[in-house]
Amino acid sequence: MVLAVAAAALAMSAHAPTLLLTPCDVQSVPAGCGTLRVPEDRARPAGRTIELRVVVVPARHQPAPAHAFAYLTGGPGGAATAETYEVVTAFAAVHDRQDILLVDQRGTGRSHPLDCRPAPGGAAALRACATAAEGDVRRYGTRAAADDLDAVRAALGYDRLDVYGVSYGATLAQVYLRRHRGRVRTLVLDGATFLDVPFLDGYAPNAQRALDGLAHRCAAASGCARAFPRWEATLTRLVRHWDERPVRLSRSRSLDGDGLAGIVHDMLLDPQTAAAIPYVVTRAGAGDLRPLARQAAPGTRSGQLVFWSIWCDEPWVGLGAGGPWHTLFDGWTRRLLAGYRAACRGLPHRPEPAAAWHLPRTQVPLLLLAGGADPQDPLANAAGLRWFFPRGRAVVVPGLGHGVGSYGCLGGLVSLFVDRADAAGLDTRCVRAVRPPPFVSG
């Protein structure tokens, strides 16, 4: 019965659709599923074609919406349909009145995935993976993905989209806006860096700003201040000493100071792990590396060619960054940049016209969500917001990290914004109740 209702809603939701969806169940969510075949290279429409996986979760209480809520996930390399349950849950109020549209970006998920197994360790391995791939890696960039999204929109019969992009998805959302501006009804960017801001050039200073904010918050919390009075100085000392003499973190892994800075950066992304930083650093300073080892993710490269196709070619990434930034994260950032540049020499490259990567000035309503403690895409990375988006508004959530749309009342605010297509009148006082978790004490 549920699937029959979903099928009926899907049939009513589209205006002259050419992509027919069949009832399906995605992560226990009744939906409609389908595939759209598109050219791999739109300059050669008679050449190779690829299939895009499409999932539509029909609106619960509105039978024929003219527009859909398109969720664009992070990465590059994430598959949006893998987050179906989380999206429907986080944006339940949106789902009441709008179809939710999820498309696996080309090269990811079930949209002609291009994977390297194992993940490439350098230029030669990346070159071999690209050569063996069933596809031309040069055709798997953000501009092509934006055009794919619009092809899906048209095939489903939606007049416009309410576009929500988180992290890299916010970059894709901006490119979609640039290429298909007339098809964007509203835009929500969650954890965003504007296209004109070189992402990696701000990596170290943004991380330092987030670390300084965490230290200020710890100093203001009596329990944290008493338990960990010198954790910042300990972290600086460990980074310096471990760069001179790396420590053994596990049987198979040693760790130097720059590697420690990288772990701290990754912990800052999520408020739960950020709250453990003073404790983890203090224990490491006392010689107990077990809490740090539990936080250390394996140091693996991305195994997805779409990541490398985007990372190596697109100017927003900022691979030309060089510092110095005069932060605790300088050495780690320089190591990342060197590794990326070396690996990218193994890929065939595509031209990326500079004009294609400038954010347009537009009257499209924008809601920008930012974590006040985001070490990666803070509000500072959205310079010129009011010039680019005269109808734009930023909402900053103090103490939270990267990607905040699923916290507290934020999903409801997104729903109100989308309903009204206007950010100016939003009552954002509820954001004050969204608090970071307490500091870990042991």
Phi, psi and omega in degrees: 000316181298318181292325178296318177297317179299318181296320179295318180297320180294321181296327182275343189279343187254148177254109183051057182288148171246355174253112182268130181256147177247146180302138180208171178236117182243111181053045179068016177252119176296129186209183170242136183238148177195176176229143176241127180269127181227159176293140173295321178237109184292344174284347179230074186297340179271001181275206182301142174243156178229160180254136176256131176277132183233134174232131174238123173261111189290148177303140184283326189232013178223112193286333188220064179292141179276351181219160182236160176265107184264120181260123180247122188268177186272193183144241003294142177128353178285151177252117187299322184292341176289351181247021186304310183298315181298320182293313180297323180289313183294327185241048182300322180292325174296316183298333179302323189241353182225148167295143174254125184251127177231129180232124172292121180301143181308135181091357182233166174052238178247025174253078180048062184296139176241098184246150172252125178229115358285173180299141183295141181256004180176189186297317183296317180293321179292322177296317180295319179295316180296323180293323183276349186292149176273066182167162178266107187303336181293345184262014185242049180256184184290322181296319178296321179294322177296319178292326175299314181301319180289328175296321176295315178306311182295319182293331178272350176086013177283137178289313180217171179236143163266110192259127176241121179235132179244134178058236177301329177301331175291328174292312177302320179299320179293322178292320176299318177301316182295320187271336185220051189302322182292350181257005180256116178277311174219162182225129173241123177246123184240110184070065191242148166242127180296152185302329183278358183254114180298115189302308187287343178290337177261003187301307183291309180296326178293320177295319179296320179298318179293321178295317178297322178294322177296319179297319178296319181292322178296317180297331181275349178260114189303320180296316180292317182298321180289319185285326187226068187288338186231029185294326178298313179296324177297317179298314178301318180294318181295318179301315181292313184289321182287336173294328178280324182216093181302153179254161178270112182275326178206181180300329186250003186217129169256162185221129174256183184295320178295323176297322176298316178301322178295320177296317180298318177303311182296325177293328180293338183296325185246132184296332179293314180284329177300323181294345180265354186301310180303319179295311183298316181295317180297318178295320179297320178297333179272002177097359179262104184267000184297315177298323178293318180299326180291337180269346188276108176286152177304139182277067183256153175274164176294138178262014183249127181295330180297324176302310184291324178300321179281312186296325186276340190244334194267131190294336181298336183296320178081041179295346178278000181299148181216349182069200000286154180250350177060051179229172175293343187258008182300308184298318180295319180294318178298323179295317177302311182299316180297318179295318178296313182298319180296314181295322184295341177294346180273356184256146166290143186250157177242149177290138177236099182301132184303323183297337182285351188242024174257132180290130181279154170277131189211155174267007176297130178296135181235137166241116180257122178254133182218139171280131181295342179242028179288120180277000190239309182229065180284177180302330179301338179277003177245047181299138179080024185306311185288336176286313181291324185231082179303336177256029182258158178211140177255140173236117182254131180256106184302138173082349180266161185260234192267117180083105189239359188298339182266002184267139170049233185271005188297321179299321177294322177297319177300317180298315179298318179299314181295319180301315186273341188053041183200126180266346190297322186265009183293133173270108186257015183298335181297339181297333180298336181276352179276111186244144172292156180293159179293158180293144176286133183248354180165000000 
